[in-house]
Structures are given as C-alpha cells and as structure tokens.
Amino acid sequence: MPNVKILIAGSSNLGNAGKGDVIEVVPSVSDWGSGTVTPNWVRLVITNVPGATQQIAEDTVREYLQAWEDEFLYSEVAGADAGKQRYRVEASPEIANDFDLATKLEIRDNILTRFDGTLANQSQTHFEFDTYPSLPLDEIAFEINQIAYRRFCFSEAMVDDALASVNPGEPVEFSKKKSWVNSNIIDKLKS
C-alpha cells in the first residue's frame, strides 16, 4: 500500500493555521521543500494508505481533509431587488452547529466581498446575499473551498514531542501507520 506525506503546522505563527493543524498533502513526486523545517513544520508520512495507486491514496487523504466543504448547499432564492439575484448558502446541521462564530463570519464575509454582495438574511444554518450579475453556483462553492478552514489537527502535545527531537531549522519527519493516524487525528467539529 502507498505512503502519503502530509504537512502539519508546528507553531501557531503561520497565518490562519493553528499548531497541529493538517495543512496539506504533499505529492509523492514533490520534495518537502527546504522551508518546511522546525519549529514551524512537522512532516508526517502516513504508511499503509489504501489505494491501487499512489495518486488514488493521496486523493483519498485529500478528500478526507476537505470533506467539510461538501456540507454546504447553494441555491438561488427569490426576494432580491430588480436587477439582482439572491443566493442562499446553507450548511448541514453538523457544520452549522459546530463551526465557531468566527469561522461562520469568515465564510460569510469572504463570499460577500468576493461577489460584491449585500447580506439579505442569515440564521444559524444559512445566509442569503444579493448580488449582480447572476453567478454560477459552482463559483460560490469554489470561494468557500478557498477559505482553507483547517478542520483536522493533531494534538499540540504530539507536535511538541516531534519537535523535541530536533534543533530549530532542521526538518522533523516521522512515519505512522494509517491506523495510528485514525486514532490520533482530531476533528475540531467533534471535539
């Protein structure tokens, strides 16, 4: 079975990432990069990832990390002023109830800014906005996907243990079986 490389934030000084956040899947054909060293980064190789090919294994992990993005529904709704269109962005109950207020506002404000929209209505599970001209719904979905919310992370203690074995400026890389990752990854919407 293939191995998959993921990059983990080693500190909270990385913009919108927190210490322990899973940042990205690193393609097997790519090097880690010379800048992915301590104290900012921890490199993890997940072994025994199911997949007929390396690409399928990497895509499986990537889809798992981005699954929250599929929890949104997008639709056109009535009620906009003449010449405008109203859109509704609605989250599943799991996402709507578990996202913190700051993340909800970030999603909403990003959409409003990106599409020069005006907030028309909002609740715990959705918001509606008016804009001109009409937009394909997949453009709204694309924008939400760009927010880069980090739903999954590892404990700060695990990161500290990994960082303790090397000096600042050196890479720290370790390998763990998929079963270990499944047992130790934290879903921030369920914790």
C-alpha positions, -999 to 999 in steps of 0.1 A, spaced: 0 0 0 12 35 -8 25 61 17 11 96 18 30 127 30 12 154 50 25 187 64 15 197 99 18 232 115 45 231 141 35 265 155 6 290 156 26 316 138 15 306 103 -14 329 95 -47 311 96 -32 278 109 -30 266 145 -4 244 160 -11 208 150 -33 217 120 -30 195 90 -20 219 62 -18 198 30 -10 166 13 25 168 -3 25 149 -36 49 120 -37 66 134 -68 74 166 -48 101 172 -22 90 185 11 107 218 4 136 234 21 114 257 42 94 230 59 116 228 90 112 232 127 98 250 146 71 258 120 66 225 103 63 188 111 64 162 83 43 131 86 44 101 63 12 80 66 20 44 58 -4 17 45 -29 41 29 -54 20 8 -53 28 -28 -44 10 -60 -20 37 -70 -1 65 -52 -24 91 -68 -55 74 -55 -40 71 -20 -31 109 -20 -66 118 -34 -82 97 -7 -64 116 21 -70 149 4 -108 142 1 -110 132 37 -93 165 48 -117 186 25 -149 166 32 -164 195 52 -166 216 20 -193 192 7 -215 200 37 -228 232 20 -257 236 -3 -261 266 -27 -293 278 -43 -309 308 -60 -338 322 -40 -365 348 -46 -366 382 -29 -338 403 -45 -343 438 -58 -348 443 -95 -317 436 -115 -301 414 -87 -301 378 -78 -304 364 -42 -284 333 -33 -286 311 -2 -255 294 13 -267 267 37 -246 244 59 -256 210 71 -267 209 107 -233 193 118 -213 221 102 -237 249 111 -239 239 148 -202 231 152 -184 259 134 -174 286 157 -188 321 151 -155 335 138 -154 308 110 -190 314 101 -184 351 98 -152 345 78 -171 323 53 -200 349 50 -177 379 47 -154 362 22 -184 355 -1 -199 390 3 -166 406 -5 -157 383 -34 -190 388 -51 -197 424 -40 -228 411 -23 -252 426 2 -263 405 32 -300 399 29 -307 373 56 -289 350 80 -296 323 106 -276 297 125 -276 274 94 -275 298 64 -271 332 50 -285 349 19 -270 376 -2 -279 397 -32 -255 405 -60 -254 415 -96 -248 399 -121 -260 363 -118 -234 338 -107 -229 301 -114 -234 282 -81 -201 265 -85 -183 299 -83 -198 303 -48 -187 268 -38 -152 275 -52 -149 305 -30 -159 286 2 -133 260 -7 -106 287 -8 -111 297 28 -88 269 39 -105 261 72 -85 235 90 -110 210 104 -84 183 113 -54 185 135 -31 166 158 -27 175 195 -2 202 204 15 176 227 21 153 197 36 182 178 58 192 208 71 156 212 80 155 175 98 189 177 117 180 209 139 156 189 155 182 166 170 216 167 153 247 152 159 249 115 162 212 110 135 190 94 115 167 116 99 138 97 82 107 112 61 78 99 30 64 113 6 38 101 -28 48 89 -44 31 119 -23 54 143 -34 85 123 -71 74 125 -68 71 163 -49 104 168 -63 128 144 -87 153 160 -118 165 142 -123 201 156 -160 200 148 -165 170 171 -141 179 200 
